[in-house]
Amino acid sequence: MEHSNSFLWEISLGEFLLVTVALGGLGAWLTGRAVANTWRSKLALVRYIVLLNMFVRFIHYSLFEGTLLSPWYFTVDLIVLLLIAFAGMQMTRSAQMAGQYGFEYDRIGKFGWKRRV
């Protein structure tokens, strides 16, 4: 397999989209929702996503002959997964705040809430 390194992906765009965005992203989204549902902090979410990212890097290494200990691609994957995880957490938290505290907060779009006046 010929490597076509880029700024964002190590092997190919398809491999990056499949492993990092689709599989890792789904795991990150569900992790963000789970952290929000249990009312844990954003720091806890970061810890879980770092662990998830280690598994994503292992999949890159074991299935697609990527480098396991690449600081640059580890960081790129981590940023992508954190963005997806925080979006899942914020969307769930927004629904929680408007649902459980509907007497005090209104939902604004998918990701926000505001105090009722």
N, C-alpha and C positions, 0 to 999 in steps of 0.2 A: 504494500500500500504506500503510495507516494504522499508524503506530508506536504501540506500547503499552509504553513504557519501564517497566521495573521495577527493583528493586534488583539482580536477577541477570541479566536479559536486556534487550537493547536493542530488538529488533524484536518478537519474539513468543516464547512458550515453545517452540513447535514448532521454530522456527529455532534456538534455543539448544540444544535437545535433539539436533537433527540434526547441526548443525555442531560445536558444542563437545563435547558429551557423546559422541555416537556416532562421528563421523568423527575429531575431535581426540582423543577418549578412546581409540579403538582405536590411533591412532598413538602416543599417550603410553604405553599399555600395552606395545606392542611395543618401543618405545624403552627402557622400563624393563627389559624382559626382555633386550634386546640389551646394555645396559650391565652388567647382572648377569652375563650369560654371558661377557663379556670381562673381568670382574673390575675394572671401572673404578669410580671414586669417585662419591659422590652429587653432588659438585660438577660433574662431567662431565654427569651426568643433568640437572642444573638448566640448564646451558648449552644442551643439546639441546632441552629443553622450551621455553626462551625462544624459540629459533628456530622450533620448531613452532607456538608461540603466535602468532608474527608471521604465519605462513601462515594460521592459523585466523582471525585478525583480518582478513586480506585477503579471505578467503572471505566473512566477514560483510559486508565493505564492497562487494565486487564483485557478489555474487549477491543480497544482501538489503538493499542501500542503508543499511548501518550506517555508523558513523563509523570511519574507519581509525585515527586517532590519538586514541582516547579512553582516557585513563589509567585511569579507573574500570573500564571493561569489559575492558580489557587485563589488569588485575589480577585481576578476577573469573575470566576465562578461564584465566589463568595458575595460579591457585590450584586450579581444578578439574582442569586437566591435570597439575599437580604431584602432587595426591593420587592420581590414577589411575596415574601413572608410578611413584611410590614404592611403591604397592601391587603393581604388576607386578614391580618390582625386588625387593621384599622376599619375595614369593612364590617367585620364581626362586632367590634367594639362599638361602632356607630349604631348598629341594630340593637345591641344590648342597652346602651344608654337611653335610646328612645323608647325601647320596649319596657325595661324594668323601671325606669325613672321617667315615664311619660308625663307625669304631673309636673316635672321640672324641665325636661329637655325635649326639643323637637329635632327630628332628623333633617339634615341638609344634604341632599344627594346621597350617594352611596358611602362616602367616606367621612362625613362630618355630622356634628350636632351642635345645637346652640341652646342657650338657656331661654326658657319662655319668659316673656315679659308680662 
